[in-house]
Amino acid sequence: MSNTLNTSQRPSNNISKIDELNTSLQQTLLTNGVLFTDRHKNCGSYKTLPDKIRPLDFKNKTKMSCGDKTSCPVCRYKFISKHRKKIYDLTNDFEGRILMNTLKLSHNKRNTLPYLYKGLKSSIRDLKNSHGWRTLKKDLDHQFHFDRIQIVVSPENGYHPHCHQIFSCLNWEISKEEIKERISNIWSMSVERNGLRKVTKEHGTDVQEGKGTILYPSPQEQDEESWKEVKKRLSDIKKQRKNVPKMKWDYTVGEMEREVLYYQEIPKYKNDDFSKEEIVKHLSQIQKTFEGDYYCRVYQ
């Protein structure tokens, strides 16, 4: 049975559009083996509760959830929505300084994702245990921060795991340039101590500033614009197809999920960056490596 979105119907609101897309992608990933456990297969189905634990005034069925925050589009969307609400509540009334620090690795296509991901996490732990980091937090009058590891994949350079960190503080006197210089030095030493290739100040770190960065590390992999894109692509199936040109330098998890859907539903679909098998392999590796690790705890 086809997993194609029903493009003839108009969902009543934005959430229903995204739910429809996520459910369709969930089935596509199950079909292609990215999601494969019994919990994945039963996600969204209903389970009958035994009478002895069922509340008397409640229905005797409960909707099951796999809880995979990394690879299940349905569960991931719910988790990120709750997290974004938590971050909004934490930062909405905060009138201090907001920085977004990005920590990156030097890598190439030969590096495996488990190697890079393990190295990134150990380097982050090393950074946070360093004297330089503790001194920087004190100098900036640190209030709280949270991290989010993200992974993108490019056909030229392979996996690119990196960390976005939202850092709140009360010191406005230290310039953004000085902060970047100090973070770059600390990060470079942490990376080398963990056996990874040395990173440069230009490409190893980045520092942005402003409240507009707060939710940047916590994007939804699928949103209303994604739904519109998929609807348009699948509505154009009967039109004459040309090879899809190389689309992007980096692909997010959500973009790769949609590409698998296009390969499955659009006759003779071709993305010159990745074959369907390559995308499925990348998504499966991300699912296996992350193991549900969202890595977005708030530190105060």
Backbone as numpy.savetxt, mean C-alpha at the origin, in Angstrom:
# Nx Ny Nz CAx CAy CAz Cx Cy Cz
-17.22 -18.43 -14.71 -18.07 -17.23 -14.71 -17.19 -16.00 -14.71
-17.55 -14.99 -15.49 -16.74 -13.78 -15.61 -16.83 -12.96 -14.34
-15.71 -12.29 -14.03 -15.67 -11.41 -12.86 -15.85 -9.96 -13.26
-16.25 -9.72 -14.51 -16.34 -8.36 -15.01 -17.31 -7.52 -14.20
-16.98 -6.27 -13.98 -17.89 -5.34 -13.32 -19.13 -5.17 -14.16
-20.26 -5.03 -13.52 -21.51 -4.77 -14.24 -21.56 -3.29 -14.58
-21.11 -2.92 -15.78 -21.02 -1.52 -16.15 -22.35 -0.96 -16.61
-23.38 -1.78 -16.68 -24.68 -1.26 -17.09 -25.45 -0.68 -15.92
-25.01 -0.98 -14.70 -25.69 -0.49 -13.52 -24.96 0.73 -12.96
-25.70 1.63 -12.37 -25.12 2.80 -11.74 -25.20 2.63 -10.23
-24.06 2.38 -9.57 -24.10 2.28 -8.11 -24.64 3.56 -7.50
-25.26 3.42 -6.35 -25.96 4.57 -5.77 -25.02 5.59 -5.15
-23.79 5.19 -4.80 -22.86 6.14 -4.20 -21.44 5.68 -4.44
-20.48 6.52 -4.04 -19.08 6.22 -4.32 -18.62 4.94 -3.63
-19.08 4.72 -2.40 -18.63 3.55 -1.67 -19.07 2.28 -2.38
-20.30 2.24 -2.88 -20.77 1.04 -3.56 -19.97 0.79 -4.82
-19.52 1.85 -5.50 -18.68 1.68 -6.68 -17.38 1.01 -6.30
-16.74 1.48 -5.24 -15.45 0.93 -4.82 -15.63 -0.49 -4.30
-16.70 -0.75 -3.57 -16.98 -2.11 -3.09 -17.13 -3.07 -4.26
-17.81 -2.62 -5.29 -18.01 -3.45 -6.48 -16.66 -3.78 -7.13
-15.81 -2.78 -7.25 -14.49 -2.98 -7.84 -13.66 -3.91 -6.98
-13.62 -3.69 -5.67 -12.81 -4.52 -4.79 -13.27 -5.97 -4.80
-14.58 -6.20 -4.83 -15.09 -7.57 -4.88 -14.70 -8.25 -6.19
-14.78 -7.50 -7.29 -14.39 -8.05 -8.58 -12.90 -8.40 -8.60
-12.06 -7.50 -8.06 -10.63 -7.76 -8.00 -10.31 -8.94 -7.08
-11.04 -9.04 -5.98 -10.85 -10.16 -5.06 -11.06 -11.49 -5.78
-12.13 -11.58 -6.57 -12.41 -12.81 -7.31 -11.35 -13.07 -8.38
-10.87 -12.00 -9.01 -9.81 -12.14 -10.01 -8.53 -12.68 -9.38
-8.17 -12.18 -8.20 -6.96 -12.64 -7.53 -7.11 -14.08 -7.04
-8.31 -14.46 -6.65 -8.56 -15.86 -6.28 -8.40 -16.77 -7.50
-8.96 -16.34 -8.62 -8.88 -17.13 -9.85 -7.44 -17.35 -10.29
-6.60 -16.33 -10.06 -5.22 -16.40 -10.52 -4.23 -16.84 -9.45
-4.74 -17.25 -8.29 -3.89 -17.86 -7.28 -3.10 -16.91 -6.40
-3.35 -15.60 -6.52 -2.68 -14.66 -5.61 -3.25 -14.82 -4.21
-4.57 -14.94 -4.13 -5.26 -15.30 -2.88 -5.58 -16.78 -2.97
-5.18 -17.58 -1.97 -5.28 -19.04 -2.15 -5.65 -19.81 -0.89
-5.60 -19.18 0.27 -5.88 -19.92 1.50 -7.39 -20.10 1.67
-7.76 -20.98 2.59 -9.19 -21.18 2.88 -9.82 -19.89 3.39
-9.08 -19.12 4.19 -9.61 -17.85 4.68 -9.89 -16.90 3.52
-8.98 -16.87 2.54 -9.20 -16.04 1.35 -10.45 -16.51 0.60
-10.56 -17.81 0.42 -11.67 -18.37 -0.37 -13.01 -18.15 0.31
-13.03 -18.12 1.64 -14.29 -17.95 2.37 -14.61 -16.49 2.69
-13.69 -15.58 2.37 -13.90 -14.16 2.67 -15.13 -13.64 1.93
-16.05 -13.05 2.68 -17.28 -12.52 2.08 -18.45 -13.46 2.15
-18.20 -14.73 2.47 -19.30 -15.68 2.61 -19.88 -15.59 4.02
-21.01 -16.25 4.22 -21.68 -16.19 5.52 -21.57 -17.54 6.23
-21.31 -17.44 7.52 -21.18 -18.63 8.35 -22.29 -18.65 9.39
-22.92 -19.82 9.53 -23.99 -19.97 10.51 -23.39 -20.15 11.90
-23.85 -19.36 12.84 -23.35 -19.45 14.22 -24.12 -20.52 14.99
-23.43 -21.28 15.84 -24.15 -22.25 16.70 -25.14 -21.52 17.60
-26.23 -22.20 17.91 -27.28 -21.58 18.73 -26.74 -21.13 20.09
-25.79 -21.86 20.65 -25.34 -21.54 22.00 -24.55 -20.24 22.08
-24.00 -19.75 20.93 -23.26 -18.50 20.98 -23.98 -17.39 20.21
-25.15 -17.74 19.65 -25.87 -16.74 18.86 -26.75 -15.90 19.77
-26.61 -14.58 19.72 -27.52 -13.72 20.50 -28.96 -13.98 20.08
-29.85 -13.94 21.05 -31.24 -14.26 20.76 -31.87 -13.26 19.79
-31.43 -12.00 19.84 -32.05 -10.99 19.00 -31.21 -10.69 17.76
-30.38 -11.67 17.37 -29.47 -11.43 16.25 -29.65 -12.51 15.20
-29.36 -12.21 13.96 -29.44 -13.22 12.90 -28.39 -14.31 13.16
-28.65 -15.51 12.67 -27.77 -16.63 12.97 -26.63 -16.77 11.96
-26.34 -15.74 11.18 -25.24 -15.80 10.23 -24.33 -14.59 10.39
-23.05 -14.82 10.19 -22.07 -13.74 10.25 -21.22 -13.76 8.99
-20.86 -12.59 8.50 -20.05 -12.48 7.30 -18.60 -12.72 7.65
-17.95 -13.61 6.92 -16.57 -13.98 7.21 -15.60 -13.01 6.52
-14.45 -12.83 7.14 -13.43 -11.94 6.61 -12.06 -12.61 6.75
-11.24 -12.52 5.69 -9.91 -13.15 5.76 -8.94 -12.29 6.55
-9.19 -10.96 6.63 -8.33 -10.08 7.40 -6.98 -9.78 6.77
-6.81 -10.10 5.49 -5.53 -9.86 4.82 -5.43 -8.39 4.43
-4.62 -7.63 5.18 -4.52 -6.18 4.97 -3.64 -5.83 3.77
-2.91 -6.81 3.25 -1.99 -6.55 2.14 -2.59 -6.85 0.79
-3.21 -8.02 0.64 -3.55 -8.53 -0.69 -5.02 -8.72 -0.96
-5.87 -8.71 0.07 -7.31 -8.83 -0.19 -7.89 -7.43 -0.38
-8.35 -7.09 -1.58 -8.86 -5.74 -1.82 -9.99 -5.33 -0.89
-10.86 -6.27 -0.55 -12.02 -5.96 0.28 -11.59 -5.66 1.72
-10.80 -6.55 2.33 -10.36 -6.35 3.71 -9.39 -5.18 3.83
-8.53 -5.03 2.84 -7.56 -3.93 2.86 -8.26 -2.58 2.84
-9.29 -2.45 2.03 -10.00 -1.17 1.94 -10.63 -0.81 3.28
-11.23 -1.78 3.95 -11.86 -1.53 5.25 -10.81 -1.14 6.29
-9.68 -1.85 6.28 -8.63 -1.57 7.26 -8.05 -0.17 7.06
-7.74 0.19 5.81 -7.15 1.50 5.55 -8.15 2.61 5.87
-9.44 2.39 5.61 -10.45 3.39 5.94 -10.45 3.68 7.44
-10.38 2.62 8.25 -10.33 2.80 9.70 -9.05 3.51 10.12
-7.95 3.14 9.48 -6.67 3.75 9.82 -6.66 5.23 9.46
-7.19 5.58 8.30 -7.22 6.98 7.89 -8.08 7.80 8.85
-9.16 7.22 9.33 -10.01 7.91 10.32 -9.24 8.12 11.62
-8.46 7.12 12.02 -7.66 7.23 13.23 -6.62 8.34 13.08
-5.97 8.40 11.93 -4.95 9.43 11.69 -5.59 10.81 11.64
-6.76 10.90 11.02 -7.46 12.18 10.96 -7.79 12.68 12.37
-8.32 11.80 13.20 -8.66 12.18 14.58 -7.42 12.62 15.36
-6.30 11.98 15.08 -5.06 12.28 15.80 -4.48 13.63 15.38
-4.62 13.97 14.10 -3.92 15.14 13.57 -4.81 16.35 13.30
-6.12 16.17 13.33 -7.03 17.25 12.90 -6.84 18.53 13.70
-6.68 18.40 15.01 -6.55 19.58 15.87 -5.10 19.91 16.21
-4.17 19.18 15.62 -2.76 19.42 15.91 -2.29 20.65 15.13
-1.76 21.64 15.83 -1.35 22.89 15.20 0.17 23.04 15.12
0.87 21.96 15.36 2.32 22.00 15.27 2.81 21.78 13.85
4.02 21.33 13.73 4.70 21.15 12.44 4.57 19.70 11.98
4.23 19.51 10.71 4.11 18.17 10.14 5.15 17.99 9.05
5.94 16.94 9.17 6.94 16.59 8.16 6.63 15.20 7.61
6.93 14.98 6.34 6.87 13.63 5.79 8.28 13.24 5.34
8.85 12.29 6.04 10.19 11.80 5.72 10.06 10.50 4.92
10.76 10.42 3.82 10.75 9.20 3.01 12.14 8.58 3.05
12.17 7.29 3.38 13.42 6.53 3.50 13.46 5.49 2.40
14.51 5.54 1.58 14.59 4.65 0.42 15.88 3.85 0.42
15.92 2.82 -0.43 17.09 1.97 -0.57 17.68 2.10 -1.96
18.95 1.77 -2.08 19.58 1.64 -3.39 19.37 0.19 -3.83
18.79 -0.02 -5.00 18.43 -1.39 -5.40 18.50 -1.52 -6.91
18.42 -2.76 -7.37 18.31 -3.04 -8.79 17.45 -4.27 -9.00
17.27 -4.65 -10.25 16.35 -5.73 -10.59 16.78 -7.08 -10.03
18.06 -7.23 -9.73 18.56 -8.51 -9.21 18.20 -8.72 -7.74
17.86 -7.64 -7.03 17.54 -7.76 -5.61 16.16 -8.35 -5.41
16.04 -9.36 -4.56 14.74 -9.97 -4.29 13.95 -9.11 -3.31
12.63 -9.25 -3.34 11.80 -8.48 -2.41 12.06 -8.88 -0.95
12.15 -10.18 -0.60 12.43 -10.52 0.81 13.73 -9.89 1.31
14.75 -9.85 0.48 16.03 -9.25 0.86 15.86 -7.76 1.13
15.19 -7.05 0.23 15.01 -5.60 0.38 14.08 -5.27 1.54
13.00 -6.01 1.67 12.02 -5.73 2.71 12.60 -5.97 4.10
13.31 -7.11 4.25 13.95 -7.40 5.53 14.99 -6.34 5.86
15.77 -5.93 4.84 16.79 -4.91 5.05 16.19 -3.56 5.40
15.07 -3.23 4.77 14.42 -1.95 5.06 13.92 -1.91 6.49
13.27 -2.97 6.94 12.73 -2.99 8.29 13.84 -2.97 9.35
14.90 -3.73 9.10 16.00 -3.74 10.08 16.72 -2.39 10.11
16.78 -1.71 8.95 17.42 -0.39 8.91 16.57 0.64 9.64
15.24 0.53 9.54 14.35 1.43 10.26 14.51 1.25 11.77
14.59 -0.01 12.20 14.80 -0.27 13.64 16.14 0.29 14.09
17.16 0.12 13.25 18.48 0.63 13.58 18.45 2.15 13.71
17.79 2.81 12.77 17.68 4.27 12.80 17.03 4.74 14.10
15.96 4.08 14.50 15.21 4.54 15.67 15.93 4.25 16.99
16.90 3.36 16.93 17.69 3.08 18.13 18.99 3.88 18.17
19.20 4.72 17.14 20.47 5.44 17.05 20.45 6.72 17.90
21.64 7.14 18.31 21.78 8.38 19.08 21.36 9.58 18.23
21.71 9.55 16.95 21.36 10.67 16.07 19.87 10.88 15.96
19.10 9.79 15.90 17.64 9.89 15.80 17.03 10.43 17.09
17.50 9.90 18.21 16.97 10.36 19.50 17.27 11.85 19.71
18.46 12.27 19.27 18.83 13.68 19.40 17.96 14.55 18.49
17.71 14.09 17.28 16.87 14.83 16.35 15.45 14.97 16.90
14.90 13.91 17.44 13.56 13.97 18.04 13.51 15.01 19.16
14.54 15.01 19.99 14.58 15.97 21.10 14.69 17.40 20.59
15.56 17.62 19.61 15.77 18.96 19.06 14.51 19.50 18.38
13.74 18.62 17.77 12.53 19.05 17.06 11.31 19.09 17.97
11.45 18.65 19.22 10.33 18.55 20.15 9.25 17.64 19.56
9.67 16.41 19.32 8.82 15.38 18.71 7.56 15.14 19.54
6.40 15.03 18.85 5.13 14.74 19.51 4.65 13.32 19.21
4.61 12.97 17.94 4.27 11.60 17.53 4.69 11.41 16.07
4.80 10.16 15.66 5.05 9.86 14.26 4.50 8.48 13.94
4.28 8.22 12.67 3.90 6.89 12.23 4.52 6.60 10.87
4.79 5.31 10.63 5.46 4.87 9.42 4.52 4.03 8.57
4.79 4.01 7.27 4.07 3.11 6.38 5.04 2.65 5.29
5.27 1.34 5.24 6.09 0.78 4.18 5.22 0.51 2.97
5.66 0.96 1.83 4.95 0.72 0.57 5.89 0.05 -0.42
5.31 -0.67 -1.37 6.09 -1.34 -2.40 5.54 -0.99 -3.77
6.41 -0.57 -4.66 6.06 -0.41 -6.07 7.04 -1.27 -6.86
6.66 -1.58 -8.11 7.48 -2.44 -8.96 7.66 -1.76 -10.31
8.89 -1.75 -10.81 9.13 -1.20 -12.14 9.77 -2.26 -13.02
9.50 -2.24 -14.33 10.11 -3.23 -15.22 11.62 -3.07 -15.33
12.13 -1.87 -15.08 13.56 -1.62 -15.20 14.33 -1.95 -13.92
13.78 -1.59 -12.76 14.53 -1.70 -11.51 13.93 -2.67 -10.50
12.87 -3.36 -10.86 12.30 -4.36 -9.96 11.56 -3.76 -8.77
11.67 -4.44 -7.62 10.93 -4.03 -6.42 11.55 -2.79 -5.78
10.68 -1.92 -5.30 11.14 -0.69 -4.65 10.36 -0.48 -3.36
10.73 -1.20 -2.28 10.09 -0.93 -0.99 10.68 0.33 -0.37
9.84 1.15 0.23 10.31 2.38 0.85 9.37 2.74 1.99
9.81 3.63 2.84 9.03 3.99 4.03 8.68 5.47 4.01
7.40 5.76 4.15 6.94 7.14 4.36 6.65 7.31 5.85
7.18 8.36 6.41 6.99 8.61 7.84 6.41 10.01 8.05
5.26 10.06 8.72 4.69 11.34 9.12 5.20 11.66 10.52
5.87 12.80 10.64 6.57 13.18 11.87 6.02 14.52 12.34
5.46 14.55 13.54 4.90 15.80 14.08 5.79 16.32 15.20
5.97 17.63 15.21 6.84 18.24 16.20 6.40 19.69 16.46
7.07 20.36 17.39 6.70 21.73 17.74 7.80 22.75 17.42
8.93 22.29 16.95 10.05 23.19 16.63 9.93 23.65 15.18
9.79 24.96 14.98 9.71 25.54 13.64 11.03 26.20 13.22
11.99 26.22 14.10 13.22 26.98 13.84 14.23 26.21 12.98
14.30 24.90 13.16 15.24 24.11 12.36 14.68 23.98 10.95
15.47 24.34 9.96 14.99 24.36 8.59 14.77 22.95 8.04
13.93 22.85 7.02 13.69 21.58 6.37 14.98 21.02 5.78
15.83 21.90 5.26 17.10 21.48 4.67 18.02 20.84 5.71
18.07 21.44 6.91 18.90 20.86 7.97 18.35 19.52 8.43
17.01 19.43 8.51 16.39 18.17 8.91 16.73 17.07 7.90
16.63 17.40 6.62 16.96 16.41 5.58 18.42 15.99 5.68
19.30 16.94 5.92 20.72 16.62 6.04 20.96 15.65 7.19
20.34 15.91 8.32 20.56 15.06 9.49 19.93 13.68 9.30
18.72 13.64 8.75 18.08 12.34 8.51 18.87 11.54 7.48
19.36 12.21 6.46 20.15 11.52 5.43 21.38 10.86 6.02
22.06 11.57 6.90 23.27 11.01 7.53 22.93 9.81 8.41
21.86 9.95 9.20 21.46 8.85 10.09 21.03 7.64 9.28
20.23 7.88 8.24 19.70 6.78 7.43 20.82 6.07 6.67
21.75 6.82 6.13 22.85 6.22 5.39 23.65 5.27 6.27
23.92 5.68 7.51 24.67 4.82 8.43 23.86 3.58 8.82
22.55 3.76 9.02 21.71 2.62 9.39 21.65 1.59 8.26
21.54 2.05 7.03 21.48 1.15 5.88 22.78 0.36 5.76
23.90 1.04 5.88 25.20 0.35 5.75 25.42 -0.63 6.89
24.99 -0.28 8.09 25.17 -1.20 9.22 24.37 -2.49 9.04
23.35 -2.43 8.19 22.52 -3.61 7.96 22.86 -4.32 6.65
24.05 -4.03 6.13 24.57 -4.78 5.00 23.99 -4.43 3.65
23.33 -3.27 3.54 22.75 -2.85 2.26 23.66 -1.85 1.56
23.38 -1.62 0.29 24.19 -0.68 -0.48 24.01 0.74 0.06
25.09 1.49 0.00 25.08 2.86 0.48 24.09 3.70 -0.32
23.37 4.59 0.37 22.42 5.47 -0.31 22.96 6.89 -0.32
22.63 7.65 -1.34 23.08 9.04 -1.43 22.06 9.96 -0.78
22.48 11.17 -0.45 21.58 12.15 0.14 20.48 12.54 -0.85
20.82 12.53 -2.14 19.85 12.95 -3.16 18.76 11.90 -3.35
19.12 10.63 -3.31 18.16 9.58 -3.63 17.77 8.69 -2.46
18.44 8.82 -1.32 18.13 7.94 -0.19 17.04 8.45 0.72
16.85 9.77 0.76 15.83 10.35 1.64 15.15 11.53 0.96
13.99 11.86 1.48 13.28 13.05 1.02 12.48 13.58 2.21
12.36 14.89 2.30 11.58 15.51 3.38 10.62 16.53 2.77
9.34 16.34 3.03 8.31 17.30 2.63 7.64 17.85 3.88
6.95 18.96 3.74 6.38 19.60 4.91 4.97 20.09 4.63
4.10 20.02 5.65 2.75 20.55 5.53 1.69 19.52 5.87
0.52 20.00 6.29 -0.57 19.10 6.67 -1.09 18.27 5.50
-0.83 18.76 4.29 -1.30 18.03 3.11 -0.62 16.69 2.94
0.46 16.44 3.68 1.17 15.17 3.56 0.63 14.09 4.49
-0.25 14.44 5.41 -0.63 13.53 6.49 -1.17 12.19 5.99
-2.07 12.22 5.02 -2.68 10.98 4.55 -1.97 10.39 3.33
-0.89 11.04 2.88 -0.17 10.53 1.71 0.33 9.10 1.90
0.86 8.73 3.07 1.34 7.36 3.24 0.24 6.31 3.35
-1.02 6.73 3.41 -2.11 5.76 3.62 -3.15 5.85 2.51
-2.74 5.73 1.24 -3.72 5.81 0.16 -4.52 4.53 0.04
-5.73 4.65 -0.46 -6.48 3.46 -0.84 -5.94 2.96 -2.18
-5.71 1.64 -2.27 -5.22 1.09 -3.54 -6.28 1.23 -4.64
-7.55 1.23 -4.24 -8.64 1.42 -5.19 -9.54 2.53 -4.67
-9.87 3.47 -5.55 -10.76 4.56 -5.18 -11.74 4.82 -6.32
-12.48 5.91 -6.24 -13.49 6.17 -7.26 -12.87 6.37 -8.64
-11.70 7.01 -8.70 -11.04 7.19 -9.99 -10.63 5.84 -10.58
-10.22 4.91 -9.72 -9.89 3.56 -10.20 -11.12 2.90 -10.80
-12.24 3.06 -10.11 -13.49 2.47 -10.60 -13.87 3.04 -11.97
-13.72 4.35 -12.13 -14.02 4.98 -13.42 -13.11 4.46 -14.52
-11.82 4.29 -14.18 -10.86 3.78 -15.16 -11.24 2.38 -15.61
-11.55 1.50 -14.63 -11.91 0.12 -14.96 -13.20 0.07 -15.77
-14.18 0.86 -15.37 -15.45 0.88 -16.08 -15.25 1.27 -17.54
-14.42 2.29 -17.78 -14.17 2.74 -19.14 -13.43 1.68 -19.95
-12.42 1.08 -19.34 -11.64 0.06 -20.05 -12.53 -1.14 -20.44
-13.35 -1.59 -19.50 -14.17 -2.76 -19.77 -15.36 -2.44 -20.67
-15.75 -1.18 -20.71 -16.84 -0.78 -21.62 -16.35 -0.69 -23.06
-15.04 -0.57 -23.24 -14.46 -0.43 -24.58 -13.98 -1.75 -25.15
-14.40 -2.87 -24.57 -13.91 -4.17 -25.00 -14.13 -4.41 -26.49
-15.30 -4.00 -27.01 -15.65 -4.31 -28.40 -14.91 -3.43 -29.41
-14.26 -2.38 -28.91 -13.54 -1.52 -29.83 -12.23 -2.19 -30.24
-11.73 -1.80 -31.41 -10.49 -2.39 -31.89 -9.36 -2.09 -30.93
-8.61 -3.14 -30.57 -7.57 -2.99 -29.57 -6.21 -2.79 -30.22
-5.42 -1.97 -29.62 -4.02 -1.83 -29.97 -3.20 -2.26 -28.76
-1.95 -2.59 -29.00 -1.09 -2.92 -27.87 -1.02 -1.73 -26.92
-1.12 -2.02 -25.65 -1.04 -0.96 -24.65 0.41 -0.52 -24.53
0.71 0.76 -24.70 2.09 1.22 -24.60 2.59 1.10 -23.16
3.89 1.22 -23.00 4.43 1.23 -21.64 3.77 2.34 -20.86
3.22 2.01 -19.71 2.33 2.93 -19.02 3.04 3.76 -17.96
3.87 3.12 -17.15 4.36 3.81 -15.96 5.79 3.39 -15.67
6.46 4.20 -14.88 7.77 3.82 -14.38 7.63 2.86 -13.22
6.70 3.14 -12.32 6.44 2.28 -11.16 4.97 1.90 -11.11
4.71 0.66 -10.70 3.34 0.18 -10.53 3.07 -0.07 -9.05
1.97 0.47 -8.54 1.54 0.16 -7.19 0.83 -1.18 -7.18
0.56 -1.68 -5.97 -0.18 -2.94 -5.84 -1.55 -2.81 -6.51
-2.25 -1.70 -6.26 -3.58 -1.51 -6.84 -3.55 -1.48 -8.36
-2.55 -0.85 -8.93 -2.44 -0.79 -10.39 -2.17 -2.17 -10.98
-1.35 -2.97 -10.31 -1.09 -4.32 -10.79 -2.34 -5.19 -10.69
-3.11 -5.00 -9.64 -4.36 -5.76 -9.51 -5.30 -5.45 -10.68
-5.39 -4.20 -11.04 -6.27 -3.84 -12.15 -5.75 -4.38 -13.47
-4.43 -4.44 -13.61 -3.86 -4.99 -14.84 -4.21 -6.48 -15.00
-4.22 -7.23 -13.90 -4.62 -8.64 -13.97 -6.07 -8.74 -14.43
-6.92 -7.86 -13.93 -8.32 -7.84 -14.34 -8.44 -7.56 -15.84
-7.67 -6.61 -16.35 -7.73 -6.29 -17.78 -7.27 -7.49 -18.62
-6.21 -8.14 -18.19 -5.73 -9.32 -18.91 -6.81 -10.40 -18.95
-7.54 -10.53 -17.85 -8.54 -11.59 -17.76 -9.79 -11.27 -18.55
-10.16 -10.01 -18.63 -11.46 -9.66 -19.19 -11.42 -9.04 -20.60
-10.27 -8.53 -21.02 -10.20 -7.85 -22.31 -9.47 -8.75 -23.31
-10.14 -9.16 -24.38 -9.50 -10.03 -25.38 -8.23 -9.40 -25.96
-7.18 -10.20 -26.04 -5.90 -9.81 -26.64 -5.26 -8.60 -25.94
-5.59 -8.44 -24.68 -4.98 -7.33 -23.94 -3.49 -7.55 -23.78
-2.70 -6.52 -23.89 -1.25 -6.63 -23.76 -0.69 -5.36 -23.15
0.02 -5.54 -22.06 0.77 -4.45 -21.44 2.24 -4.71 -21.71
2.90 -3.79 -22.38 4.30 -4.01 -22.77 5.27 -3.98 -21.60
4.81 -3.51 -20.43 5.68 -3.51 -19.27 5.77 -4.89 -18.63
4.60 -5.53 -18.44 4.54 -6.82 -17.77 3.52 -7.73 -18.44
3.84 -9.01 -18.50 2.85 -10.00 -18.90 1.94 -10.28 -17.71
0.84 -10.95 -17.96 -0.06 -11.31 -16.87 0.66 -12.18 -15.85
1.46 -13.14 -16.34 2.16 -14.05 -15.45 3.16 -13.30 -14.57
3.81 -12.31 -15.12 4.78 -11.52 -14.34 4.07 -10.74 -13.24
2.92 -10.15 -13.56 2.20 -9.38 -12.56 1.70 -10.28 -11.43
1.15 -11.43 -11.79 0.68 -12.39 -10.79 1.84 -12.81 -9.89
3.01 -13.04 -10.50 4.20 -13.41 -9.72 4.58 -12.31 -8.74
4.55 -11.05 -9.20 4.89 -9.93 -8.32 3.89 -9.81 -7.17
2.60 -9.88 -7.47 1.58 -9.77 -6.43 1.68 -10.92 -5.43
1.98 -12.12 -5.92 2.12 -13.27 -5.03 3.33 -13.10 -4.12
4.42 -12.55 -4.66 5.61 -12.33 -3.85 5.36 -11.28 -2.77
4.63 -10.22 -3.13 4.29 -9.19 -2.14 3.41 -9.77 -1.05
2.43 -10.59 -1.45 1.53 -11.20 -0.48 2.30 -12.10 0.48
3.23 -12.87 -0.06 4.02 -13.80 0.75 4.98 -13.06 1.67
5.58 -11.97 1.18 6.60 -11.25 1.95 5.99 -10.41 3.06
4.90 -9.71 2.75 4.30 -8.83 3.75 3.63 -9.60 4.87
2.96 -10.71 4.53 2.27 -11.53 5.52 1.35 -10.70 6.41
0.63 -9.77 5.80 -0.34 -8.98 6.54 0.26 -7.85 7.34
1.54 -7.58 7.16 2.23 -6.54 7.94 1.95 -5.17 7.33
1.12 -4.38 8.00 0.80 -3.04 7.48 1.81 -2.01 7.95
2.43 -2.24 9.08 3.54 -1.43 9.59 3.14 0.05 9.68
2.13 0.34 10.44 1.68 1.73 10.53 1.30 2.11 11.96
2.07 1.62 12.90 1.83 1.93 14.31 2.18 3.39 14.60
1.41 4.04 15.48 1.68 5.43 15.87 2.61 5.41 17.08
3.72 6.15 16.99 4.69 6.24 18.09 4.60 7.62 18.72
4.44 7.68 20.02 4.31 8.95 20.73 5.38 9.10 21.79
